[in-house]
Amino acid sequence: MSLFGYGKRIIFDHIGFLVTKDEHDQLCQRAEILDWAVKTGERRTFIITPPYGFPIELQTHHDVIDAQDTSSTIDKMQIVCTQAGFENDLKRLFIKKIEPIEPIIDHRTDIQEIHISNIELKASKDPCSVFSAFFQ
């Protein structure tokens, strides 16, 4: 799972997964079965998930990931959604539970908290007010 990327504005607008080409193709097929719009592009694929307020990016190019140390992992990510079902739909998409993601139902779409291992940063709040905890 990719960590953070640079955008034009400071907002939570998607989550991304670094996948192989084979995984990418299988995930796109399953997304279509879920009746999610799939828009493929040259550098990335977004699977649009309108019920949850943000798309999922499938990335197959390692050069776009902003990380020097590939041992970094996301251990916990609390994603706020406006409706239930995100966790089950992710499980159907990936054919397994994505352990780090903990959905919280509220009136907005946002990331509330994230815990990352093996990264050399201090615990802080990012510009989107997400609390980030880092562990060695």
C-alpha positions as CSV (number, residue, x, y, z in Angstrom):
1,M,0.0,0.0,0.0
2,S,1.5,3.4,-0.9
3,L,1.9,6.0,1.7
4,F,1.4,9.6,0.6
5,G,1.7,11.4,-2.6
6,Y,1.8,15.0,-3.7
7,G,-1.3,16.7,-5.1
8,K,-2.5,20.1,-6.0
9,R,-4.4,20.6,-2.8
10,I,-4.1,19.4,0.8
11,I,-6.9,16.8,1.0
12,F,-7.6,13.1,1.2
13,D,-8.8,12.2,-2.2
14,H,-7.8,8.6,-2.8
15,I,-6.0,5.5,-1.5
16,G,-3.5,3.7,-3.6
17,F,-2.1,0.2,-3.8
18,L,1.1,-0.8,-5.5
19,V,0.3,-4.0,-7.5
20,T,1.8,-6.2,-10.1
21,K,0.4,-6.1,-13.7
22,D,-1.3,-9.5,-13.1
23,E,-2.9,-8.2,-9.9
24,H,-3.9,-5.0,-11.6
25,D,-5.8,-6.9,-14.4
26,Q,-7.5,-9.2,-11.8
27,L,-8.5,-6.3,-9.6
28,C,-10.0,-4.4,-12.6
29,Q,-12.0,-7.4,-13.5
30,R,-13.3,-7.8,-10.0
31,A,-14.1,-4.1,-9.8
32,E,-16.3,-4.4,-12.9
33,I,-18.1,-7.3,-11.2
34,L,-18.7,-5.0,-8.3
35,D,-20.2,-2.6,-10.8
36,W,-17.5,0.0,-10.1
37,A,-16.4,2.2,-13.0
38,V,-12.8,1.4,-14.1
39,K,-10.8,4.1,-15.8
40,T,-7.4,2.9,-17.0
41,G,-4.6,5.2,-17.9
42,E,-1.0,5.0,-19.0
43,R,0.5,5.6,-15.5
44,R,-2.2,4.5,-13.2
45,T,-5.7,3.1,-12.9
46,F,-8.5,4.6,-10.7
47,I,-11.3,2.3,-9.7
48,I,-14.1,4.8,-8.9
49,T,-16.1,4.0,-5.8
50,P,-18.9,6.6,-5.6
51,P,-20.5,5.2,-2.4
52,Y,-17.5,6.0,-0.3
53,G,-16.4,9.3,-1.7
54,F,-12.9,8.5,-2.9
55,P,-11.4,6.4,-5.7
56,I,-8.8,3.6,-5.3
57,E,-5.6,3.9,-7.3
58,L,-3.9,0.8,-8.7
59,Q,-0.3,1.6,-9.4
60,T,2.1,-0.7,-11.2
61,H,5.0,1.7,-11.6
62,H,7.4,1.6,-8.6
63,D,9.1,4.8,-9.7
64,V,6.1,6.9,-8.6
65,I,6.2,5.8,-5.0
66,D,7.7,8.5,-2.7
67,A,9.7,6.2,-0.4
68,Q,13.4,5.3,-0.1
69,D,12.9,2.4,2.3
70,T,10.6,-0.2,0.9
71,S,10.3,-2.0,4.3
72,S,7.9,0.8,5.5
73,T,4.4,-0.6,6.1
74,I,1.1,0.8,7.1
75,D,0.0,-1.0,10.2
76,K,-3.3,0.8,10.8
77,M,-5.3,3.3,8.8
78,Q,-8.6,4.7,10.0
79,I,-10.7,5.8,7.0
80,V,-13.9,7.8,7.7
81,C,-16.7,6.9,5.3
82,T,-20.2,8.2,5.0
83,Q,-21.7,4.7,4.7
84,A,-21.0,1.1,5.8
85,G,-19.7,-1.6,3.4
86,F,-16.2,-0.3,2.5
87,E,-14.4,-3.1,4.4
88,N,-16.5,-5.8,2.9
89,D,-16.1,-4.4,-0.6
90,L,-12.3,-4.2,-0.2
91,K,-12.3,-7.8,0.8
92,R,-14.4,-8.7,-2.2
93,L,-12.0,-6.7,-4.5
94,F,-8.7,-8.1,-3.1
95,I,-10.1,-11.6,-2.1
96,K,-8.7,-11.0,1.4
97,K,-9.2,-8.6,4.3
98,I,-6.9,-5.6,4.0
99,E,-5.9,-5.7,7.7
100,P,-4.5,-2.2,8.2
101,I,-7.7,-0.4,7.1
102,E,-10.3,0.3,9.8
103,P,-13.4,2.0,8.4
104,I,-15.3,4.5,10.7
105,I,-18.8,5.6,9.7
106,D,-19.4,9.4,10.0
107,H,-20.9,12.3,8.0
108,R,-17.6,13.0,6.0
109,T,-14.9,11.2,4.1
110,D,-11.4,11.5,5.5
111,I,-8.4,9.7,7.0
112,Q,-8.5,10.0,10.8
113,E,-5.3,8.2,11.9
114,I,-2.4,6.3,10.4
115,H,0.3,4.1,11.9
116,I,3.4,3.4,9.9
117,S,6.3,1.1,10.8
118,N,10.0,1.3,9.7
119,I,10.0,5.0,8.7
120,E,12.3,7.7,10.0
121,L,9.8,10.4,11.0
122,K,8.3,11.7,14.2
123,A,4.6,11.3,15.2
124,S,2.7,14.3,14.0
125,K,-0.4,15.7,12.3
126,D,0.0,16.2,8.6
127,P,-1.5,19.2,6.7
128,C,-4.8,17.4,6.4
129,S,-4.9,17.0,10.2
130,V,-4.3,13.2,10.1
131,F,-2.5,11.9,13.1
132,S,0.4,9.9,12.0
133,A,2.3,7.5,14.3
134,F,5.6,6.1,13.2
135,F,7.4,3.1,14.7
136,Q,10.9,1.6,14.2
